[in-house]
Amino acid sequence: MAAVTKSITPPKIRHTECFIDGKWLPAASGKTFPTINPATEEVIAEVAEGDAEDINLAVEAARRAFDSGPWSRMDARDRGRLLNRLADLIEEEIDELAALESLDNGKPIRDARTADLPLVIDCLRYYAGYADKIHGATIPVRGNYFTYTRREPVGVAGQIIPWNFPMLMVAWKWGPALAAGCTVVMKPAEQTPLTCLRMAALAQEAGFPDGVINVVPGFGPTAGAALVKHPQVDKIAFTGEHRTAQIIMREAADTLKRLTFELGGKSPNVILADADLDRAAEGAHFGLFFNQGQCCCAGSRVFVDERVHDEFVEKLKNLAQQRKLGHPLDPETEQGPQVDQAQFEKIMSYIQKGNEEGAKCVVGGKRFGDRGYYVEPTIFDEVSDSMSIAQDEIFGPVMSVLKFRDWDELIERANKTFYGLAAAVWTRDVAKAHDFAKRVRAGTIWVNCYDVFDAAAPFGGFKMSGQGRELGEEGLRAYTESKTVTINLDT
Ligand code: ADP
């Protein structure tokens, strides 16, 4: 773990207020909350702390824009053009946006610049292309009737996102919603509101009419809950913890909102003895440590065939030792700090539990430096299925290595979690790969790769990892309602 330190000029903060009906407004209460730089623990800016009153204003604006504003009459192709224009503006500002994301979240600027931002732009363009390709079907019914279906926008979408990929989560939510013709009220995560607000400003510059996109920063139990309960909101799209989704589902019951959830995971990453072990080690390293381990699909349970176990763990250890930790805005940094103090403490407590429960810490296990929420890349070997580090989502740079011998038993163990977001297998045996893909209950299976995302490929969870899918055509359909129209053709 090498330290990288350089002095870096931070990006400009341009927006800190709520964006409602095309205007920048302080919170109705006048309250603000600080957003913190996780690399230095210093306040970056004070941001408007939205609550029920601000959410109500935003929902009313979104409702007007959906029901009677120019958006409701706009041709689908023009909606697509606006999304493309937004993608272009983001591309023009890519370096500044990457720096802002890195500052607020703590992720290395090179990840923001080469992973997050290109995926954001691609997602918006992908859905821009879909706007004028949403159509129903003609249905041959009994009798002299002409029956067809229309795919209509679901209405006002409330969107609640987490802090681990702030801009990408905006793109995953706005892209399909706006292509489908919905209007949106978004509540970004309280840890990382800045890039979402900048994207709202760019959307306005792109020409989205007032009220189509609204952003209300604030906290979950206040602003988030008000959005979930609001009777004029038709759908909630949420990404975050399964416990929060359970609260949202209960709160949304009164108004029977449409719900889509993308939640956590404890994804198995399985290394067979016949795999290319160098590539597999790199894949396992990347699959867990990318984004400081703060990925819902992180490959946090690494199952290794006992025949190659020792050799493989040695490779994992070497890679972890070479990882460069440092200031997120330094282009050489590979790992930045965790997003905040709470996450840092949670991760450190899991490291302690791992040690107490008898796992063997082969590398890392400590705080890195004395400033900022840095955690050393940590690998636990000799982990058993029942240990808390093998069961719970840690959401940090902590890898658990588990040994296996028998294939059927491995599949059973891989499935032994209430999560089902992703899974990967490394092998040259094509039959084994397909068997794994069929039998592991997860929404995404990667073979000889990890974290390969594409706007066209649906993503979401089995079991308690989610409900519905984002991305691809399925992601778009989640923002539509089907309407059946029947016309009597008797003359
Ligand atoms: P994380 O651990 O990633 O912060 P959360 O599920 O707590 O996961 O947060 C994800 C998003 O959900 C954030 O924007 C947060 O403010 C919001 N949130 C948290 N609690 C609630 C709630 N009770 N109702 C609505 N949104 C919430």
Boltz pocket constraint, residues with backbone or C-beta under 6 A from the ligand:
constraints:
  - pocket:
      binder: B
      contacts: [[A, 160], [A, 161], [A, 162], [A, 163], [A, 187], [A, 188], [A, 189], [A, 190], [A, 218], [A, 219], [A, 220], [A, 221], [A, 223], [A, 224], [A, 225], [A, 228], [A, 239], [A, 240], [A, 241], [A, 242], [A, 244], [A, 245], [A, 247], [A, 248]]
      max_distance: 6.0
